[in-house]
Structures are given as C-alpha cells and as structure tokens.
Amino acid sequence: MEVNLPGAKGGLVPTRRAGWTNDGTDIDAWHSVRFQSVRTAFGMLLFSEKNGTMEAEARALKMVDLALSAPQRYGIFPGIFSLDTNTRSGQWFPDSGWAGYADCYHAYDCSWTGCWLLAVAGYRADYRDRIVRFLEPYAHFLLANQFADGSIPSFYDARSMAHRPNLAPPFAAETGASALFLARFYNLVRKEEYLLGAKRAITFLYERILPARKWRDFETFLARSRKPFDAYDLHTLQHPQSTLCMLAAASASLELFRITRNRLYLNHGTTILDYFSLQQQVWSPPFFERELFGGIGVQNTDVEWSDARACYASDLYFDYYDETGNIEYRERGVAALHSAFSILPYENWAGDEPGSLSSFHWGLGSAATSLVLNRKRFGDVLVDLDREEGFSLNGLEIRNLMIQKYRISFDLIGKSNRATVKFRGMKYGVYHLSVNGRLVGTKAASDLKGGIQVTPKRG
C-alpha cells in the first residue's frame, strides 16, 4: 500500500497487528525484531533481481523509504507506522503495548532494523549515503548510552529519553543485537569507535550472560509466556531463556570474527550457536499433523515447537557453515529453512495446533526472504569440488557425483522443472560437465560459480 511522505511516496506490506492502537487500525508497518518490514523488502529486492520484476523492486524501495522517514530523537527511532487509509499518511509509535512498552523506544528493534537497512545499503549504492545519514545518529546514541560494563539498555522513555533502570537487567541479553549493528555499521563506514563499542558489548555477553545462560529478552517475559523478572527453575537450575537473543549474540560474534580474525569471537559464537541448537527439533512427532523436523522453539518456558524464527536460524547456520565448513551447520540450516515453510501460513505450531496468523513478515514473507537470500548464495543446489559433495535447499537430490580433475558428472533427481546449480572450489579455468548422463558441455569456472540451469530427472 502506498504512503504519502513529505515530497515522496513510501509503501508498506501491512503487518496487520490489529487492536494495539486506540483506533484499532490494522494497516501498519512494523520494524521490529520479529515483524521486520525492511527484511521483507530486502527479500523482494533479491527476488526482483532474479526474476526481472521491476514492480517488486519499486515496491521494496518504497518500503525502505518509509523506514527512512521515521522521526528520530537523539538518533533512536520508532518501530511502528500506522496508516490512515483516507489520507494515505500516518503516525509513528515508539513500540506497541503488546510484548513491549508503548511509551518506550526499543533499541533491540532499532538495531535489527538498522542491520537490514545496512543490507540494503550494501546492495543498492544509490541508497548507501541516505542510510548512513539515518543510521549514524543511532550508532552514536548506542555508544552514548552504553554502560561501563559494555551492556546497552533496551527501553528508553519516549518523553524523557531516560532508560528504565528497573527494566534493564531482565533484558540485558538484547545487547547482542546492538553489538551486531555496531559491527556491521563499522564494516560500512570504518570508524573505530563503532568497532570498539561492538567489542565492549559482545564482551559483556561473554562475561555476564553466557556463563549463567541468562538469555533473556523482551519475549521471555512480556509475550505469551509471562512470568516475573526473577523467575528461576529450582529443579533444572535454569533461567528462562529465549532464542532470538541467542541468534543475535551468535551473529555478532561471527561478524566480529570476520572483521578481526580473532578466533575468540568464533569460539564463543559456536558455543552460543551450539547451545541454541538444543532448541531445534531433531524429530517430527508422528502424532502431529505438520512436519516439524528442524523447527526452532521460542523459549524454554513456552509450548511452541516450531516458530517463524527458523528462517533467521537458517541464515545463521549457513553463515557459520560458510565460515567453518561444519556440515552439521549446513544440515541444520537446510532443516530450519524447510521447517519455516512447513508451518505456514501460521507463525508457529504449538502442540498439534497452529499458532496465530501474526503477519506476512513473521511467516510467509520471512520464510520467502530466507529462501531467496540463500538461493542467491547457494543456488537450488551447491556442488563443492573441494569436499566432493553437494546439497540442495529445496528437496533435490544429488547422486553419483564424480570429480576427476576438470571433469564433473552427477545425477540430479527431483520434481522441479529447472534448478540453478552453483559450484565452489574450482581449481581449473574450464570444466567438462555431464548431468543425468548427458554432456552439458565445457563451462568456464566463472559460469559455474555464478550458477547454471539444469533440468532434474524424476526419481
């Protein structure tokens, strides 16, 4: 839907979280850690690149324009836009009163939004300067509010701009999202103050959150599974723990490793990711209607087996696979991506019942974005010549893979009419390729890296 902005047009795909505003409108755009409009827009941009759909590109950029129109206070910005369908203009709200505080800005949401705006900046050079101008005041805001121990408060009163000290400790693990944003912002602008802030933030997590496993964010206490901030299980000796903040911390660790090549960050990151993996379903109960293998749980105090955050997990598992070569991460990533689709159109599956139809951005839109993002990275099928193996994102099967110097042959089995096959680990300039017993021809290594089209055979 189009939005009238000062001197321009913005756009939104409605999140439709009806009832959180006084007028009960459900035409809104959320820019939060779960309902993330900019992430969906980035997926639409990648989709338009592959399919040549200029309409999707234009709509995606209007969604980015809307996010960049958010009014800032000392750098921080509101997360929710509500549209008046009569005037096509609207109003910004700091947060919702559902699983948050309506009168507070939320740094967790802003940092996640910032990360996806940075993804757009890296993809669209024409948006880079605008995005930097928008995000630099926010980066300064985080550094100005960072405590001596490295933590960054979560909630800031929209009037006084003071953080809420009584609310800071329960949500301290949300610092990971701000560490991730600062690291990625440093990667774009190369100013040391942001890298230092990211290091201090991640060190806080390593010293204060990781040892005690206090993976607690807003969702741990303020969503469906409400509980006191001091909740603790004396039987299992566990704190309430949510999985979103683990994902952010593991992402920030990997980002800092890539910047510094200091293995401390990679080691801690894999520790966090491996602990997070305890929340991934390694079976699908036969008495449940949906295929739940690979799904991600919400937290250790909730009943949701598989949740839309599985798409976030798949992105991260693939990132760690790319960096470490650990096949387990790749397999977990594929399973998580599949599970994000198996629960659709719902946001989760709890027991043998669907969850709510929470929004396009936390369901079909988020799953589709991860598929498009990772198809750009791996294709439908990736053949790794170094490891002499291949894998598929979407149910295709590679059989009889043979690699003999510059000769490659394999069978590709599946129901798709066409598949993009990408290759890694080339040592020669050209290769002779055969698929399903037929000679495809001589292909340059650069063409194989970019991906070739193959017709699978039924099996």
Secondary structure, 3 states (H helix, E strand, C coil): CEEEECCEEEECCCCCCCCCCCCCCCCEEEECCCCEHHHHHHHHHHHHHHHCCHHHHHHHHHHHHHHHCCCCECCECCCEEEEECCCCEEEEECCCCCCCCCCEEEHHHHHHHHHHHHHHHHHCHHHHHHHHHHHHHHHHHHHHHCCCCCCCCCEEECCCCCECHHHCHHHHHHHHHHHHHHHHHHHHHCCHHHHHHHHHHHHHHHHHHCCCCCCCCHHHHHCCCCCCCCCCECCCCECCCEHHHHHHHHHHHHHHHHHHCCHHHHHHHHHHHHHHHHHECCCCCCCCCCCCCCCECCECCCCEEEECCHHHHHHHHHHHHHHHCCHHHHHHHHHHHHHHHHCCCCCEEECCEECCCCCCCCCHHHHHHHHHHHHHHHECEEEECCCCEEEECCCCEEEEEEEECCEEEEEEECCCCCEEEEEECCCCCEEEEEECCEEEEEEEHHHHHHCEEECCECC
